[in-house]
């Protein structure tokens, strides 16, 4: 049995439209940059790339905690961060209070694509999912068309 990897080995030119099926989906509450859903995407089309696998990680929205992380990385102390958050209208007791993750951005676009952009179907799906674990499980086996891009490490 081959050794599994944690990155994509697909060598697909940036900007290529691919049809993919979600082979696996995992919710990670403690991702590197906060909660995220990781998708293993098997390429179906174009035939030149059929069988390739793309690993994509989609962060979930936590605007206050993301801002705290960014400001700390920029060297701000907690008091300066608290002032900045208050100026932005965030409400909190402690800047590190837990923040419920929300679906948005690229992962929301993937969910919509899996359901042919049908707002009723997407709304029903989200009402039926109590957790992001549920959402990840429901996405397995769904297909969608995506346009590839390379990340900063030149991975597809």
C-alpha positions in Angstrom: 0.0 0.0 0.0 1.5 3.4 -0.9 2.3 6.1 1.6 -0.4 8.8 1.8 0.6 12.5 1.5 -0.8 15.7 2.8 -0.6 17.7 -0.4 -1.8 17.6 -4.0 0.4 15.9 -6.6 -1.9 17.0 -9.4 0.2 18.8 -12.1 -2.6 20.8 -13.7 -2.0 24.2 -15.3 -3.4 27.2 -13.4 -6.7 28.3 -15.0 -7.8 24.8 -16.2 -11.4 24.0 -15.7 -11.8 20.6 -14.1 -14.8 18.5 -13.1 -14.1 16.9 -9.7 -15.9 14.6 -7.2 -15.4 15.1 -3.5 -13.7 11.8 -2.5 -13.4 12.7 1.1 -14.2 15.7 3.4 -13.0 16.3 6.9 -13.8 19.0 9.4 -10.8 20.2 11.4 -11.8 22.3 14.4 -8.1 23.1 15.2 -6.7 23.8 11.7 -3.5 25.7 11.3 -5.4 29.0 10.8 -8.5 28.1 12.7 -11.4 25.7 11.8 -11.4 24.4 8.3 -12.9 21.8 6.0 -10.4 19.7 4.0 -11.6 18.3 0.7 -10.0 15.5 -1.3 -11.0 16.1 -4.9 -10.6 13.4 -7.6 -10.4 14.9 -11.1 -12.9 13.4 -13.5 -12.4 15.7 -16.5 -10.6 16.7 -18.6 -9.5 13.2 -19.5 -5.8 14.3 -19.5 -6.0 14.8 -15.7 -8.5 12.1 -14.9 -7.5 10.3 -11.7 -5.4 13.1 -10.3 -6.1 14.2 -6.8 -6.3 17.7 -5.5 -6.3 18.4 -1.7 -7.9 21.7 -0.8 -8.4 23.3 2.6 -11.2 25.8 3.2 -11.0 28.0 6.3 -14.3 28.9 8.0 -15.1 32.5 8.9 -14.2 33.7 12.4 -13.6 37.4 11.8 -12.7 38.5 15.3 -10.3 35.7 16.0 -8.7 36.1 12.6 -8.2 39.8 13.3 -6.7 38.9 16.7 -4.3 36.4 15.1 -3.2 38.9 12.4 -2.6 41.7 14.9 -0.6 39.5 17.2 1.5 38.4 14.2 2.1 42.1 13.5 3.4 42.5 17.1 0.4 44.3 18.7 -0.2 43.7 22.4 -3.6 42.6 23.8 -4.6 46.1 24.9 -4.0 47.5 21.4 -5.8 44.6 19.9 -8.8 45.1 22.2 -8.9 48.8 21.2 -8.7 47.9 17.5 -11.5 45.3 17.8 -13.8 47.8 19.6 -13.2 50.4 16.9 -14.3 47.8 14.3 -17.5 47.1 16.3 -16.7 43.7 17.6 -18.4 42.7 20.9 -16.6 40.4 23.3 -15.6 40.0 26.9 -12.1 38.7 26.2 -10.3 39.1 22.8 -9.7 35.3 22.8 -13.3 34.3 23.6 -14.4 31.4 21.4 -16.2 32.5 18.2 -18.6 30.2 16.3 -17.3 29.4 12.8 -19.4 30.4 9.9 -19.7 29.1 6.4 -18.6 31.6 3.7 -16.1 32.4 1.0 -14.7 29.6 -1.2 -16.3 26.8 0.7 -19.8 28.3 0.4 -19.1 28.6 -3.4 -18.2 24.9 -3.5 -21.4 24.0 -1.6 -23.4 26.1 -4.0 -21.7 24.5 -7.0 -22.4 21.0 -5.7 -26.1 21.9 -5.6 -26.2 23.7 -9.1 -26.5 27.1 -7.3 -30.0 26.2 -6.3 -30.7 28.4 -3.3 -33.5 26.2 -1.9 -31.4 23.1 -2.0 -28.5 24.9 -0.3 -30.8 26.3 2.3 -32.3 22.9 3.0 -28.8 21.3 3.2 -27.7 23.9 5.7 -30.8 23.5 7.8 -30.3 19.7 7.9 -26.6 20.0 9.0 -26.1 20.6 12.7 -22.3 20.6 12.6 -19.5 21.1 10.1 -18.8 17.4 10.5 -22.3 16.8 9.1 -21.7 19.2 6.2 -18.3 17.5 5.4 -20.0 14.1 5.4 -22.8 15.2 3.1 -20.4 16.7 0.6 -18.7 13.3 -0.1 -19.6 12.1 -3.5 -20.8 15.5 -4.8 -19.4 16.8 -8.1 -18.7 20.3 -9.3 -16.6 22.2 -11.8 -13.7 24.3 -10.6 -11.0 26.4 -12.1 -7.5 25.4 -10.8 -5.0 27.8 -9.3 -1.7 27.4 -7.7 -1.0 28.3 -4.1 2.2 30.2 -2.9 4.0 26.8 -2.8 3.1 26.1 -6.4 0.6 23.3 -5.5 -2.6 22.9 -7.5 
